[in-house]
Amino acid sequence: MWAYESVFYQIYPLGFCGAPFENDGVPMHRITKINDWIPHIKKLGANAIYFSPLFESDTHGYNTRDYTKIDTRLGDNADFKKICGNLHAEGIRVVLDGVFNHVGRGFWAFQDVLEKRWDSPYKDWFHINFDGNSNYNDGLWYEGWEGNYDLVKLNLRNEEVVQHIFSAIKGWVEEFDIDGLRLDVAYCLDKDFLRRLRSYCDSLKPDFFLVGETLHGDYNQWMNDSMLHSVTNYECYKGLYSSFNSMNMFEIVHSLLRQFGPENWTLYRGKHLLTFVDNHDVTRVASILTNEKHLPLIYGLAFGMPGIPCVYYGSEWGAKAQKSEGDPALRASFEAPEWNELTDAIAVLAKAKKESEALNYGSFRSVVLTNKQCIFERKSDNERILVAINADGEAYTANFDAGCGRAVDLLTGESHDFGGGSVLPPYSVAYWKMEH
């Protein structure tokens, strides 16, 4: 699967393009801005883009009005078709946000229900009670996602709803040649629907990638051979930044051993979760880490651990934003991409990740673990790599049996001799490829 060998780049189009929060209905070709960023994305080493919602919606994209057309605030389908063509020409895959659990109040079928009530042919597309009332005083009650009544929950047990969604996906493949979907709130989706979705997408396009948003619980409920290929690794998201802020590498390594370690009870060994240090819903990592020197290190850990790394636009150069400032602050519009030492470091990590069999598919084993340092092994049939992190401001000498005498650091190209202990400079990352 191509996704397992990829580095993802996430763009939240409405924020990225500086669109107004409310859908003003004014057509603007803002989405063409993405074309200007393609050289930057390619230089960074990302070879797949995950686009947050970009179809017609009421406000933030997750309250869809129409699954078949690009949001008026962003442009039109012709604009996006050209962008997808340009991305594919540069070897960059395209994954779209599939928001199938709910729609917006402006969704055409729901508007028909509000107008025609019992006489609407779409009344069973939703969970409606005509004897109740909504927060909007509609004279009817409907189920909203987690009590949010601007998000009208779809009835995924209704065959017409399922076929409408499948028709939209087919249209996206035929019109934009998309390569996969990220499923919003996948943990809420009907599991039979997910099985049908997987089967349908498999029939549309070979290696069509499905990744789901999951926050907690056993990810195997949604990630398996008949459902999703991958899910978001929120357990390790917390462990990554917390381990650095508390200077306790035991936290993240405990999670990694639980998920991918050598024991028989390991939950996700051989699977590929989506790894991230921030996204459109959480505080940017540059604002959450208490020591900015840990920024390249947290990416070094995220790219070296099992999973599919995903970089959120702007965070590659250390953009800051707090969740407490509101979602718009997290979804900023930058005039142009920036490049600095952090971006350099991520580009090197991305190259190493994409080119390494062990980093893409290898097993996980902890080798050295202290509060401020960790060294772990990624091993495949043909390659063995040691990922070493020193989060301390002082050099650290690690004494352990490396199993061989020499290695080359994939990040610097320098040869490394394990005789007499391995010295890790302050605030450093190394990917040692072991010599046979």
C-alpha positions as CSV (number, residue, x, y, z in Angstrom):
1,M,0.0,0.0,0.0
2,W,1.5,3.3,-1.1
3,A,0.2,5.1,2.0
4,Y,2.4,3.0,4.3
5,E,5.5,4.4,2.4
6,S,4.3,8.0,2.4
7,V,4.7,11.3,4.3
8,F,1.4,13.2,4.5
9,Y,0.9,16.9,4.5
10,Q,-2.5,18.2,5.9
11,I,-4.1,21.3,4.5
12,Y,-7.3,22.8,5.9
13,P,-8.5,24.5,2.7
14,L,-11.0,27.1,4.1
15,G,-8.4,28.4,6.6
16,F,-5.4,28.0,4.3
17,C,-7.1,30.0,1.6
18,G,-8.5,32.7,3.9
19,A,-12.1,32.1,3.1
20,P,-14.8,33.8,5.3
21,F,-16.2,31.6,8.0
22,E,-19.8,32.0,6.9
23,N,-20.6,30.8,3.4
24,D,-21.4,34.1,1.7
25,G,-22.2,32.5,-1.6
26,V,-19.7,34.7,-3.4
27,P,-17.7,32.7,-5.9
28,M,-13.9,33.2,-5.3
29,H,-11.1,31.1,-6.8
30,R,-9.1,31.0,-3.6
31,I,-8.1,27.3,-3.9
32,T,-5.7,28.0,-6.7
33,K,-3.3,29.2,-4.0
34,I,-2.4,25.6,-3.4
35,N,-0.6,25.5,-6.8
36,D,1.9,28.0,-5.4
37,W,2.7,25.7,-2.5
38,I,3.3,22.5,-4.5
39,P,7.1,23.2,-4.8
40,H,7.3,23.7,-1.1
41,I,5.4,20.5,-0.3
42,K,7.6,18.5,-2.7
43,K,10.8,20.0,-1.2
44,L,9.6,19.1,2.3
45,G,9.4,15.5,1.1
46,A,5.6,15.0,1.5
47,N,4.2,12.7,-1.2
48,A,0.6,12.8,-0.1
49,I,-1.9,15.5,0.9
50,Y,-4.8,15.1,3.2
51,F,-7.3,17.9,2.5
52,S,-9.7,18.8,5.3
53,P,-13.3,19.5,4.0
54,L,-13.5,21.4,0.8
55,F,-17.1,20.7,-0.4
56,E,-19.9,23.2,-0.2
57,S,-20.8,23.8,3.5
58,D,-22.5,26.2,5.9
59,T,-19.4,27.3,7.7
60,H,-16.3,25.3,8.7
61,G,-16.6,22.5,6.1
62,Y,-17.9,19.7,8.4
63,N,-21.5,20.9,7.9
64,T,-21.8,19.8,4.2
65,R,-24.4,21.3,1.9
66,D,-23.4,19.4,-1.3
67,Y,-21.0,16.5,-1.7
68,T,-20.7,17.1,-5.4
69,K,-19.2,20.6,-5.6
70,I,-16.2,22.5,-4.3
71,D,-17.2,25.2,-1.8
72,T,-18.0,28.5,-3.5
73,R,-15.7,30.3,-1.2
74,L,-12.8,28.2,-2.5
75,G,-13.6,28.0,-6.2
76,D,-15.1,25.4,-8.5
77,N,-14.6,21.8,-9.5
78,A,-12.5,22.8,-12.5
79,D,-10.1,24.6,-10.2
80,F,-9.6,21.6,-8.0
81,K,-9.3,19.2,-10.9
82,K,-6.4,21.2,-12.1
83,I,-4.8,21.2,-8.7
84,C,-5.2,17.4,-8.4
85,G,-3.6,17.0,-11.8
86,N,-0.7,19.2,-10.8
87,L,-0.2,17.3,-7.6
88,H,-0.3,13.9,-9.3
89,A,2.2,15.2,-11.9
90,E,4.6,15.8,-9.0
91,G,4.0,12.4,-7.5
92,I,1.8,13.6,-4.7
93,R,-1.3,11.6,-3.8
94,V,-4.6,13.2,-2.9
95,V,-6.8,12.2,0.1
96,L,-10.0,14.1,0.8
97,D,-12.0,14.4,4.0
98,G,-15.2,12.2,3.9
99,V,-17.7,13.7,6.3
100,F,-20.4,11.1,6.2
101,N,-21.7,11.0,9.8
102,H,-23.6,14.2,9.5
103,V,-24.3,17.2,7.2
104,G,-25.2,20.8,7.6
105,R,-28.6,22.3,8.0
106,G,-28.1,23.8,4.6
107,F,-27.8,20.3,3.1
108,W,-30.4,20.1,0.2
109,A,-32.2,17.0,1.5
110,F,-32.6,18.4,5.0
111,Q,-33.9,21.6,3.6
112,D,-36.5,19.6,1.7
113,V,-37.6,18.0,5.0
114,L,-37.9,21.3,6.8
115,E,-40.1,22.5,3.9
116,K,-42.3,19.5,3.2
117,R,-42.2,17.7,6.6
118,W,-43.9,14.3,6.3
119,D,-44.2,14.7,2.6
120,S,-40.5,14.9,2.0
121,P,-39.0,11.8,0.3
122,Y,-35.9,12.4,2.3
123,K,-37.4,12.3,5.8
124,D,-35.8,8.9,6.5
125,W,-32.4,10.1,5.5
126,F,-32.1,11.5,9.0
127,H,-33.3,10.6,12.5
128,I,-36.4,12.8,12.7
129,N,-39.2,13.0,15.3
130,F,-42.0,15.2,14.0
131,D,-43.6,15.3,17.5
132,G,-40.6,17.2,19.0
133,N,-38.8,20.4,18.4
134,S,-35.2,21.5,17.8
135,N,-32.9,24.2,19.2
136,Y,-33.7,26.0,16.0
137,N,-37.5,25.9,16.7
138,D,-38.1,23.8,13.5
139,G,-41.2,22.2,14.8
140,L,-39.5,18.9,14.6
141,W,-36.7,17.1,16.5
142,Y,-33.6,15.6,14.8
143,E,-30.5,13.9,16.0
144,G,-27.4,16.1,15.9
145,W,-23.8,14.9,16.2
146,E,-23.0,14.9,19.9
147,G,-25.7,17.4,20.6
148,N,-24.5,19.9,17.9
149,Y,-27.7,20.7,16.0
150,D,-25.9,22.5,13.2
151,L,-24.6,19.0,12.4
152,V,-27.5,16.9,11.3
153,K,-26.8,13.2,11.7
154,L,-27.3,11.0,8.6
155,N,-29.1,7.6,8.8
156,L,-26.4,5.4,7.4
157,R,-28.9,2.4,7.6
158,N,-30.9,4.0,4.8
159,E,-29.9,2.6,1.4
160,E,-30.6,5.8,-0.4
161,V,-28.2,7.7,1.9
162,V,-25.5,5.0,1.3
163,Q,-25.9,5.1,-2.5
164,H,-25.8,9.0,-2.4
165,I,-22.5,8.9,-0.6
166,F,-21.1,6.2,-2.9
167,S,-22.2,8.1,-5.9
168,A,-20.3,11.2,-4.6
169,I,-17.1,9.2,-4.0
170,K,-17.3,7.7,-7.5
171,G,-17.6,11.3,-8.8
172,W,-14.6,12.4,-6.8
173,V,-12.5,9.5,-8.3
174,E,-13.7,10.1,-11.8
175,E,-13.4,13.9,-11.7
176,F,-10.4,14.5,-9.5
177,D,-8.7,11.0,-9.5
178,I,-8.4,11.0,-5.7
179,D,-6.4,8.3,-4.0
180,G,-8.2,8.0,-0.7
181,L,-10.4,9.3,2.1
182,R,-10.0,10.4,5.7
183,L,-13.2,9.6,7.5
184,D,-14.4,12.3,9.9
185,V,-15.5,10.9,13.3
186,A,-15.0,7.3,12.1
187,Y,-15.6,6.1,15.6
188,C,-19.3,7.2,15.2
189,L,-19.9,5.6,11.8
190,D,-22.0,2.5,11.5
191,K,-19.6,-0.5,11.2
192,D,-21.7,-2.2,8.5
193,F,-21.4,1.1,6.5
194,L,-17.6,1.0,6.9
195,R,-17.5,-2.5,5.6
196,R,-19.5,-1.6,2.6
197,L,-17.5,1.5,2.1
198,R,-14.2,-0.5,2.0
199,S,-15.6,-3.0,-0.5
200,Y,-17.0,-0.2,-2.7
201,C,-13.8,1.8,-2.7
202,D,-11.7,-1.3,-3.4
203,S,-13.8,-1.8,-6.5
204,L,-13.3,1.8,-7.6
205,K,-9.5,2.1,-7.6
206,P,-6.7,-0.3,-6.6
207,D,-4.9,0.8,-3.4
208,F,-7.6,3.3,-2.5
209,F,-6.6,4.4,1.0
210,L,-9.1,4.7,3.9
211,V,-8.0,6.3,7.2
212,G,-10.4,7.1,10.0
213,E,-10.5,9.7,12.8
214,T,-10.5,7.8,16.1
215,L,-9.9,9.2,19.6
216,H,-9.9,6.3,22.0
217,G,-10.7,2.6,22.4
218,D,-9.3,-0.4,20.6
219,Y,-8.5,0.9,17.1
220,N,-9.0,-2.6,15.7
221,Q,-12.7,-2.0,15.9
222,W,-12.3,0.2,12.8
223,M,-8.9,-0.8,11.4
224,N,-8.9,-4.3,9.9
225,D,-8.9,-6.2,6.7
226,S,-12.6,-5.5,6.0
227,M,-12.8,-1.8,7.1
228,L,-10.2,0.9,7.4
229,H,-6.5,0.6,6.5
230,S,-5.5,3.1,9.2
231,V,-6.7,5.4,12.0
232,T,-5.4,8.4,13.7
233,N,-3.0,7.6,16.6
234,Y,-4.4,9.9,19.3
235,E,-2.8,7.8,22.1
236,C,0.7,8.6,20.8
237,Y,-0.2,12.2,20.0
238,K,-0.6,12.8,23.7
239,G,2.4,10.7,24.6
240,L,4.7,12.5,22.1
241,Y,4.4,16.0,23.5
242,S,3.9,14.9,27.1
243,S,7.1,12.8,27.1
244,F,9.1,15.9,26.1
245,N,7.4,18.4,28.4
246,S,7.7,16.1,31.4
247,M,11.1,14.7,30.3
248,N,9.7,11.2,30.6
249,M,10.5,9.1,27.6
250,F,8.9,6.1,29.4
251,E,5.5,7.5,28.5
252,I,5.8,7.4,24.7
253,V,7.8,4.2,24.7
254,H,5.2,2.5,26.9
255,S,2.5,3.4,24.4
256,L,4.7,2.2,21.5
257,L,5.4,-1.1,23.2
258,R,1.7,-1.5,23.9
259,Q,0.8,-0.8,20.3
260,F,3.7,-2.3,18.3
261,G,6.0,-4.2,20.6
262,P,7.3,-7.8,20.4
263,E,4.9,-9.3,23.0
264,N,2.0,-11.5,21.9
265,W,-0.6,-9.1,23.4
266,T,0.6,-6.2,21.3
267,L,-2.4,-4.4,19.8
268,Y,-1.4,-3.1,16.4
269,R,1.9,-4.9,15.3
270,G,2.1,-4.8,11.5
271,K,-0.5,-2.1,11.2
272,H,0.1,1.5,10.1
273,L,-1.6,4.3,12.2
274,L,-1.5,7.9,11.1
275,T,1.1,9.7,13.3
276,F,0.8,13.5,14.0
277,V,2.2,16.0,16.4
278,D,-0.7,18.5,15.7
279,N,-3.6,19.1,13.4
280,H,-6.5,21.4,12.7
281,D,-8.2,20.5,16.0
282,V,-5.4,20.9,18.6
283,T,-2.8,23.4,19.8
284,R,0.1,23.6,17.4
285,V,3.1,21.7,18.6
286,A,5.4,24.8,18.7
287,S,2.9,26.3,21.2
288,I,2.6,23.2,23.3
289,L,6.2,22.2,23.8
290,T,7.9,24.0,26.7
291,N,11.4,23.7,25.1
292,E,11.6,24.8,21.5
293,K,14.8,22.8,21.1
294,H,12.6,19.7,21.3
295,L,10.7,20.6,18.1
296,P,13.0,18.8,15.7
297,L,13.2,15.9,18.2
298,I,9.5,15.3,18.4
299,Y,9.4,15.1,14.6
300,G,12.3,12.8,14.7
301,L,10.4,10.5,17.1
302,A,7.2,10.7,15.0
303,F,8.9,9.8,11.8
304,G,11.0,7.0,13.4
305,M,8.2,5.2,15.2
306,P,5.8,2.8,13.4
307,G,3.1,4.7,11.5
308,I,2.4,7.2,8.7
309,P,3.7,10.6,9.6
310,C,1.5,13.6,8.8
311,V,2.7,17.3,9.0
312,Y,0.1,20.1,9.5
313,Y,0.6,23.1,7.2
314,G,2.6,25.8,8.8
315,S,3.9,23.7,11.7
316,E,6.9,22.6,9.6
317,W,8.4,26.0,10.2
318,G,7.2,26.3,13.8
319,A,4.0,28.3,13.4
320,K,2.2,28.8,16.8
321,A,-1.5,28.8,17.8
322,Q,-3.4,27.8,20.9
323,K,-6.6,25.8,20.9
324,S,-7.9,28.3,23.5
325,E,-7.8,31.0,20.8
326,G,-10.5,29.2,18.8
327,D,-10.5,27.0,15.8
328,P,-9.8,29.8,13.3
329,A,-6.5,30.5,15.0
330,L,-5.5,26.9,14.4
331,R,-6.5,27.1,10.7
332,A,-4.6,30.2,9.7
333,S,-3.9,31.6,6.2
334,F,-0.2,32.1,5.5
335,E,0.8,34.4,2.7
336,A,3.6,32.1,1.6
337,P,5.4,29.0,3.0
338,E,8.5,29.6,5.1
339,W,11.7,27.6,5.4
340,N,14.1,27.4,8.3
341,E,16.2,24.9,10.3
342,L,13.1,23.0,11.4
343,T,11.8,22.6,7.9
344,D,15.3,21.4,6.8
345,A,15.2,18.8,9.6
346,I,11.7,17.5,8.6
347,A,12.8,17.3,4.9
348,V,15.7,15.1,5.9
349,L,13.5,12.9,8.1
350,A,10.9,12.6,5.3
351,K,13.5,11.4,2.9
352,A,14.9,8.8,5.4
353,K,11.3,7.6,6.2
354,K,10.2,7.1,2.6
355,E,13.4,5.3,1.5
356,S,13.6,2.9,4.4
357,E,12.0,-0.5,4.5
358,A,12.5,-0.8,8.2
359,L,10.9,2.6,9.0
360,N,8.0,1.8,6.8
361,Y,7.3,-1.8,7.7
362,G,9.7,-2.8,10.5
363,S,9.0,-4.2,13.9
364,F,9.5,-2.2,17.1
365,R,11.8,-3.0,20.1
366,S,13.0,-0.8,22.9
367,V,16.8,-0.9,23.3
368,V,17.7,2.0,25.7
369,L,15.3,3.9,27.8
370,T,15.8,6.7,30.4
371,N,13.8,9.7,31.4
372,K,15.6,11.9,28.8
373,Q,16.8,9.4,26.2
374,C,15.4,6.6,24.2
375,I,16.8,4.2,21.5
376,F,14.6,1.8,19.7
377,E,15.0,-0.7,16.9
378,R,13.0,-0.8,13.7
379,K,13.8,-4.1,11.9
380,S,12.5,-5.6,8.6
381,D,13.7,-8.5,6.6
382,N,16.4,-6.6,4.8
383,E,17.2,-3.6,7.1
384,R,17.8,-2.7,10.7
385,I,17.7,0.8,12.1
386,L,18.2,2.2,15.5
387,V,16.3,5.5,16.2
388,A,18.1,7.5,18.9
389,I,16.7,10.5,20.7
390,N,18.5,12.7,23.3
391,A,16.1,15.2,24.8
392,D,18.6,16.5,27.3
393,G,20.7,19.6,27.0
394,E,23.9,17.6,27.8
395,A,25.6,14.8,25.8
396,Y,24.7,11.3,26.7
397,T,26.7,8.1,26.3
398,A,24.6,5.0,25.7
399,N,26.3,1.7,26.4
400,F,24.4,-1.3,24.8
401,D,25.0,-4.3,22.6
402,A,24.3,-2.9,19.1
403,G,24.6,-6.3,17.5
404,C,27.2,-5.0,15.1
405,G,30.2,-2.6,15.1
406,R,29.2,0.1,12.7
407,A,26.3,2.0,11.2
408,V,25.6,5.0,9.0
409,D,23.3,7.8,10.2
410,L,20.6,8.2,7.6
411,L,20.0,11.8,8.6
412,T,23.7,13.0,8.3
413,G,25.3,10.3,6.1
414,E,28.1,10.0,8.7
415,S,29.5,6.7,9.8
416,H,29.0,5.6,13.4
417,D,31.2,3.3,15.4
418,F,29.6,1.6,18.4
419,G,32.9,0.7,20.1
420,G,33.2,2.4,23.5
421,G,29.6,3.5,23.7
422,S,27.5,5.7,21.6
423,V,27.6,9.4,22.3
424,L,24.3,11.3,21.7
425,P,24.9,15.1,21.4
426,P,22.6,17.5,23.3
427,Y,19.1,17.7,21.7
428,S,19.8,15.2,19.0
429,V,18.2,12.6,16.7
430,A,20.0,9.8,14.9
431,Y,18.7,7.1,12.5
432,W,21.5,4.5,12.6
433,K,21.3,2.0,9.7
434,M,23.2,-1.0,10.9
435,E,25.8,-2.7,8.8
436,H,25.5,-6.4,8.4
